[in-house]
């Protein structure tokens, strides 16, 4: 048996022995989350200089809260520094996605992974697809990707 088939066979056996219960527990945790308090401590900011893409990584202090999460209805509300906003949500396997589109053009996405960081908090990434010609301190003006975690609540 080839090494690839051996790995596939062991993976299938592992899924059969523990997978269904583990997957169900993960799906239940994200599906049951009525709210999420998220904090992000690392940011990667992208830009283009003379046509070449580049990125800087730095510390960040971004936090916001998702409330009224309804995965069956695909809706949620995000509470951020500029007040509440209704958004789209989607639960797919052990990922919970949030999508926020602004009428002025930008797109924000947040994905919560059913993987723990510490103290039961879940890994998360938040991305901002935005570009403006002028950069203002405290406002998104270039593409950003934040890394952090979220605490699930009822």
C-alpha positions as CSV (number, residue, x, y, z in Angstrom):
1,X,0.0,0.0,0.0
2,X,1.4,3.4,-0.9
3,X,2.2,5.9,1.9
4,X,-0.6,8.2,0.7
5,X,-3.1,5.4,0.9
6,X,-1.8,4.4,4.4
7,X,-2.3,8.0,5.6
8,X,-5.8,8.0,4.2
9,X,-6.6,4.7,5.8
10,X,-5.4,5.8,9.2
11,X,-7.3,9.1,8.9
12,X,-10.5,7.2,7.9
13,X,-10.1,4.9,10.9
14,X,-9.5,7.9,13.2
15,X,-12.7,9.6,11.9
16,X,-14.7,6.4,12.4
17,X,-13.5,5.9,16.0
18,X,-13.7,9.5,17.2
19,X,-14.6,11.8,14.3
20,X,-18.4,11.9,14.3
21,X,-18.7,12.8,18.0
22,X,-15.8,15.3,17.8
23,X,-17.2,17.0,14.7
24,X,-20.7,17.1,16.3
25,X,-19.3,18.7,19.4
26,X,-17.4,21.3,17.4
27,X,-20.4,22.1,15.2
28,X,-22.6,22.4,18.3
29,X,-20.3,24.9,20.0
30,X,-20.3,27.3,17.0
31,X,-24.0,26.7,16.2
32,X,-24.9,27.4,19.9
33,X,-23.0,30.6,20.1
34,X,-25.5,33.5,20.6
35,X,-22.7,36.0,20.9
36,X,-18.9,36.3,20.5
37,X,-16.6,38.8,22.1
38,X,-13.5,39.1,19.9
39,X,-10.1,40.7,20.4
40,X,-7.3,40.9,17.9
41,X,-3.7,41.6,18.9
42,X,-1.8,41.3,15.6
43,X,-2.3,43.0,12.3
44,X,-0.9,42.6,8.8
45,X,-1.4,45.7,6.6
46,X,-0.8,45.5,2.9
47,X,-0.1,48.0,0.2
48,X,1.5,48.4,-3.1
49,X,4.7,50.4,-3.6
50,X,5.7,51.1,-7.3
51,X,3.3,48.3,-8.2
52,X,4.8,45.7,-5.9
53,X,2.8,44.3,-3.0
54,X,4.2,44.5,0.5
55,X,2.9,43.9,4.0
56,X,3.8,45.1,7.5
57,X,3.0,43.2,10.7
58,X,2.4,45.0,14.0
59,X,0.6,44.8,17.3
60,X,-3.1,45.7,17.3
61,X,-5.8,46.5,19.8
62,X,-9.1,45.8,17.9
63,X,-12.2,44.4,19.6
64,X,-15.8,44.0,18.8
65,X,-18.8,41.8,19.6
66,X,-21.2,39.7,17.5
67,X,-24.7,39.4,18.9
68,X,-28.0,37.9,17.9
69,X,-26.2,35.2,15.9
70,X,-28.7,33.2,13.9
71,X,-26.8,30.6,11.8
72,X,-30.1,29.1,10.5
73,X,-31.3,32.5,9.3
74,X,-27.8,33.6,8.2
75,X,-27.9,36.9,10.3
76,X,-26.1,38.5,13.1
77,X,-25.3,42.0,14.5
78,X,-21.8,43.3,15.0
79,X,-21.3,45.9,17.7
80,X,-18.1,47.9,17.0
81,X,-16.7,51.4,17.5
82,X,-19.2,52.9,15.1
83,X,-22.3,51.3,16.5
84,X,-24.3,48.2,15.5
85,X,-24.6,46.8,12.0
86,X,-26.6,44.0,10.6
87,X,-24.5,41.4,8.8
88,X,-24.5,38.0,7.1
89,X,-23.3,34.8,8.9
90,X,-22.7,31.3,7.7
91,X,-21.8,28.2,9.7
92,X,-19.8,25.7,7.5
93,X,-18.4,22.7,9.4
94,X,-16.1,24.0,12.1
95,X,-16.0,27.5,10.7
96,X,-18.3,30.4,11.5
97,X,-18.1,33.2,8.9
98,X,-19.3,36.8,9.2
99,X,-19.6,39.1,6.2
100,X,-20.2,42.8,6.3
101,X,-20.5,44.8,3.1
102,X,-20.6,48.6,3.1
103,X,-22.5,50.7,0.6
104,X,-19.4,52.8,0.1
105,X,-17.5,49.7,-1.2
106,X,-15.4,48.0,1.6
107,X,-15.9,44.4,2.6
108,X,-15.1,43.0,6.1
109,X,-15.0,39.3,6.9
110,X,-14.4,37.5,10.2
111,X,-14.0,33.8,10.5
112,X,-14.1,32.0,13.9
113,X,-12.4,28.6,13.9
114,X,-13.5,25.9,16.2
115,X,-10.0,25.6,17.6
116,X,-9.1,26.9,21.0
117,X,-6.3,29.4,21.8
118,X,-6.5,29.5,25.7
119,X,-9.2,29.5,28.3
120,X,-11.8,28.2,25.9
121,X,-11.4,31.1,23.5
122,X,-11.6,30.3,19.8
123,X,-9.1,31.3,17.0
124,X,-10.3,34.1,14.8
125,X,-9.2,36.2,11.8
126,X,-10.7,39.5,10.7
127,X,-10.0,40.9,7.2
128,X,-10.8,44.4,5.8
129,X,-10.8,44.8,2.1
130,X,-10.4,48.5,1.7
131,X,-8.1,51.0,-0.1
132,X,-8.1,54.8,0.0
133,X,-5.6,57.2,-1.6
134,X,-5.2,59.1,1.7
135,X,-4.3,57.4,4.9
136,X,-5.9,58.7,8.1
137,X,-4.7,57.5,11.6
138,X,-7.4,55.4,13.2
139,X,-9.2,54.5,10.0
140,X,-8.7,51.6,7.6
141,X,-7.0,52.9,4.4
142,X,-5.2,49.7,3.2
143,X,-6.1,46.0,3.2
144,X,-5.8,44.7,6.8
145,X,-5.8,41.2,8.3
146,X,-6.2,40.9,12.1
147,X,-5.4,37.8,14.2
148,X,-6.8,37.0,17.6
149,X,-9.6,35.0,19.3
150,X,-13.2,35.2,20.5
151,X,-15.1,34.1,23.6
152,X,-18.4,32.4,22.9
153,X,-21.5,33.3,24.9
154,X,-25.1,32.3,25.0
